[in-house]
Amino acid sequence: MKLADLQNLDFSDVGGWPLAAKAAAILAISVAVLAAGFWFDTRTQLEDLDKLRAEEPQFKQTFESRQNKAANLDQYKSQMEEMERSFGAMLRQLPSKTEVAELLVDISQAGLANGLQFEYFKPQEEKPAEFYAELPITIRVTGNYHEFGKFVSDIAALPRIVTLHDFSITPSGDKLVMDVTAKTYRYLEVDGSQ
């Protein structure tokens, strides 16, 4: 087949072309279709594939982390149940609104039982927090060092949570004066009632 034969090909009668011309035309059309398919479709898919390959280590790490959590789910659930039980026990140590008065009596009786003389015992205004309210109580008592120690020990042994803050012990004649702030905490009900 010569160049002159290619120029004489009739495009309206492709079936009459010589076999070599038909094969060349089919090859040219196939290459053009493949090139167009690569340019308009496969090229963007390859770019997406490269992006996904770059993200693959992060996805593997996330998968392994989640797989580890899933494998330990029963253990996490049992730990969560234990924490809820512990939290419930701690909440029971916080007095309700009706028990605060009894707790104040318990604190004052702990001091009197240990031979302390109360000069000052004043509950302050409650300070609300997330799920509890803090009730500070300013206390001034007179006694000796050992009586103070027994008083603090008795406060620590109360069934409700009471913390002591801002200690100050000063001499006053043959006795000592202790200024302290006792703080007790009250659970705020879930519905927000105080």
ABEGO torsion letter per residue (X at the ends): XBAAAAAABBAABAAABBAAAAAAAAAAAAAAAAAAAAAAAAAAAAAAAAAAAAAAAAAAAAAAAAAAAAAAAAAAAAAAAAAAAAAAAAAAABBBAAAAAAAAAAAAAAAAAAGBBBABBBBBBBBBBAABBBBBBBBBBBEBAAAAAAAAAAAAABABBBBBBGBBBBBBEABBBBBBBBBBBBBBBAAGBX
